[in-house]
């Protein structure tokens, strides 16, 4: 069977093929309109499935409940922002470890989280508890300042508690305001949603773009440029699809997972990104992504020598889904 015939066969398998997708492209606008003002996610901040690597999940869940100003999803967002969960990370400013403590701050706020008799900035069992307790210390400094305690704590982390006290809340520094907004958006990407996740208004346009590439031959590292013959790999396709509607995603699939909240399998809507991994406990191990079109199918660029096509999502390596949001995508760090 030629690759062209393989694509045609896959298309036929999705109910009525292209007509089916066109209905979805129209229908997703209706869904968005009907649900945009409906039931939103709840306030629970337990971790989304696999959003934190399994080696650190218990630590983040435990220490993320250390004080009212933080929660596990917020702590996860900070660790992801700081190091991408890399315990060996070191910045040009000498920040060290998974929580990126500079030596002076570690000397004051580092704790022996695992009770083994030492305080090791390179050991996540010490660094993650230390990050949580440092957040709580900052929160205690600004507890009498008006406004949102968590946002004042985050502003203190970026600009210092003195600035928060001086301005009576998040100070009018662009860097600090962006930091607070970024962490709060990432927090939603690490939290397990409660109730229905609001639909994406850009989903239909992203599907339409992906549909226009059906039958295009796969290219490892492909971004669809003229030099590449307009070809894509999996994350190149999803990045281009959302770029066509004004949302910039990271290039790599496992970072795209953090571009918004995570609907459950039975709450998937057309336009959601769907992810696949050989390790279902760790979003950092994600190796494939597609764009959901409904009916249990996605459009994806599957592998070398295959074409962009329809594929089923219900496979043993299905990891989960992300409903891309503009704020979620903008919040993603560019260095992880």
URMO-V908275 format. One record per pair of residues at least 6 apart in sequence whose ideal C-beta (glycine too) atoms are under 7 Angstrom apart, sorted by sequence separation. I is the first residue (numbers start at 1). J is the second residue. D is the distance in whole Angstrom. If there is no record, write none. Layout:
BEGIN
i/j/d
I/J/D
I/J/D
END
This chain:
BEGIN
i/j/d
11/17/4
14/20/6
64/70/6
65/71/7
79/85/6
83/89/4
90/96/5
95/101/6
112/118/6
120/126/5
121/127/6
143/149/7
164/170/7
170/176/6
222/228/5
224/230/5
250/256/6
279/285/4
292/298/5
293/299/6
11/18/7
64/71/5
65/72/7
95/102/5
112/119/5
119/126/6
145/152/5
164/171/6
170/177/6
224/231/7
242/249/5
249/256/5
278/285/7
291/298/6
301/308/5
302/309/7
52/60/5
64/72/3
89/97/7
94/102/6
111/119/6
156/164/5
163/171/4
224/232/5
232/240/7
277/285/5
290/298/3
291/299/5
89/98/7
91/100/6
93/102/7
94/103/6
101/110/7
110/119/4
155/164/5
219/228/6
222/231/4
223/232/7
263/272/6
277/286/5
278/287/7
290/299/6
299/308/7
302/311/6
47/57/7
64/74/7
87/97/6
139/149/6
142/152/4
170/180/6
222/232/4
239/249/5
249/259/6
276/286/7
277/287/6
290/300/3
61/72/5
64/75/4
87/98/4
89/100/6
110/121/6
114/125/4
142/153/6
222/233/5
238/249/7
275/286/5
276/287/7
299/310/6
300/311/5
60/72/5
63/75/7
86/98/7
113/125/5
114/126/6
152/164/5
159/171/5
219/231/4
221/233/6
224/236/6
239/251/6
276/288/4
47/60/7
85/98/6
113/126/4
218/231/7
219/232/6
220/233/5
223/236/5
297/310/5
298/311/6
47/61/6
112/126/6
139/153/4
142/156/6
159/173/6
216/230/6
217/231/6
219/233/6
222/236/5
275/289/5
297/311/7
60/75/5
83/98/5
106/121/5
111/126/7
113/128/7
138/153/5
141/156/6
155/170/4
216/231/6
218/233/6
274/289/7
297/312/6
298/313/5
60/76/5
110/126/7
113/129/3
155/171/6
216/232/7
224/240/5
235/251/6
273/289/6
274/290/5
296/312/6
297/313/7
82/99/6
83/100/6
113/130/6
152/169/6
158/175/7
159/176/4
223/240/7
235/252/6
256/273/6
296/313/6
82/100/4
111/129/6
135/153/6
138/156/4
152/170/7
158/176/5
235/253/4
238/256/6
257/275/6
273/291/6
274/292/5
296/314/6
79/98/6
111/130/5
138/157/6
142/161/5
145/164/6
151/170/6
213/232/7
234/253/6
79/99/6
101/121/5
110/130/5
141/161/4
145/165/6
271/291/7
272/292/4
109/130/6
155/176/5
158/179/4
235/256/6
271/292/7
290/311/7
292/313/7
111/133/6
135/157/7
142/164/5
146/168/6
147/169/4
253/275/7
270/292/6
138/161/6
142/165/6
145/168/6
146/169/6
270/293/5
52/76/5
97/121/5
109/133/7
145/169/6
213/237/6
268/292/5
270/294/5
274/298/5
47/72/5
51/76/6
96/121/5
97/122/5
109/134/4
154/179/7
155/180/6
45/71/4
46/72/6
47/73/6
96/122/7
98/124/5
101/127/7
154/180/5
257/283/5
45/72/6
210/237/6
45/73/4
99/127/4
109/137/7
45/74/7
47/76/6
56/85/6
98/127/5
99/128/6
101/130/7
151/180/5
154/183/5
254/283/6
257/286/6
292/321/7
97/127/5
98/128/7
254/284/5
99/130/7
209/240/7
210/241/5
53/85/5
99/131/4
209/241/4
254/286/4
253/286/5
256/289/6
286/319/6
253/287/7
87/122/6
206/241/4
209/244/4
238/273/6
253/288/6
206/242/5
253/289/4
87/124/5
206/244/7
205/244/6
206/245/6
274/313/5
276/315/7
278/317/6
280/319/6
202/242/7
205/245/4
277/317/6
276/317/5
276/318/6
277/319/4
202/245/4
276/319/6
275/319/4
202/247/6
275/320/6
275/321/7
274/321/5
273/321/6
79/128/7
272/321/5
273/322/5
241/291/6
272/322/7
238/289/5
272/323/5
273/324/6
79/131/7
78/131/7
238/291/6
268/321/6
234/288/5
235/289/5
234/289/5
75/131/7
234/290/7
75/132/6
262/320/6
263/321/6
262/321/6
262/322/6
263/323/5
70/132/6
260/322/5
261/323/6
207/270/6
259/322/6
260/323/5
197/261/5
207/271/6
237/301/5
260/324/5
59/124/7
63/128/6
70/135/5
206/271/5
257/322/5
259/324/5
260/325/4
59/125/7
63/129/5
66/132/5
69/135/7
70/136/7
197/263/5
203/269/7
234/300/6
256/322/7
66/133/6
69/136/6
203/270/6
204/271/7
234/301/5
56/124/6
60/128/6
64/132/6
193/261/5
203/271/2
233/301/6
260/328/4
59/128/4
63/132/4
67/136/4
189/258/4
193/262/6
232/301/5
259/328/5
59/129/7
66/136/5
69/139/4
189/259/7
193/263/7
197/267/7
199/269/5
259/329/5
189/260/6
196/267/6
200/271/5
237/308/6
56/128/6
67/139/6
186/258/7
189/261/7
188/261/5
259/332/6
258/332/6
74/150/7
232/308/7
247/324/6
255/332/6
247/326/5
69/149/5
249/329/6
69/150/5
210/291/5
248/329/6
255/336/6
242/324/6
247/329/5
250/332/6
218/301/5
69/153/5
207/291/6
218/302/7
220/304/6
206/291/6
214/299/7
218/303/6
207/293/6
218/304/6
211/299/6
218/306/5
210/299/4
218/307/7
217/307/5
216/307/6
215/307/5
216/308/5
215/308/7
214/308/5
213/308/5
214/309/6
81/182/7
81/183/6
78/183/6
81/186/6
77/183/5
80/186/6
74/183/7
77/186/4
77/187/5
74/187/5
77/190/5
73/187/5
76/190/4
73/190/4
73/191/4
200/323/5
200/324/6
200/325/7
197/323/5
52/190/7
51/190/5
189/328/5
188/328/7
48/190/6
185/327/4
47/190/6
48/191/6
49/192/7
185/328/5
48/192/5
47/192/6
186/331/5
45/191/5
46/192/5
185/331/4
44/192/7
182/331/4
44/194/5
41/193/4
42/194/3
41/194/6
42/195/5
41/195/5
40/195/7
39/195/5
41/197/6
39/196/5
38/196/7
40/198/6
35/196/7
36/198/6
35/198/7
36/199/7
35/199/5
32/199/4
31/199/5
32/200/7
32/201/5
28/203/5
29/204/5
28/204/4
80/258/7
25/204/5
28/207/7
25/207/5
24/207/6
25/208/5
21/207/7
21/211/5
85/284/6
7/214/7
7/215/5
4/215/7
48/262/5
41/261/6
54/281/4
54/282/6
53/282/5
50/280/6
50/281/6
53/284/6
50/282/6
51/283/5
50/283/5
31/269/6
28/269/7
28/270/4
28/271/6
24/270/5
81/333/5
84/336/3
80/336/7
24/293/5
50/319/6
24/294/5
50/320/6
49/320/6
21/293/5
15/295/6
14/295/6
14/297/5
14/310/5
13/310/7
11/309/7
10/309/4
11/310/6
7/307/5
10/310/5
10/311/7
3/305/7
7/309/5
3/306/6
3/307/5
END
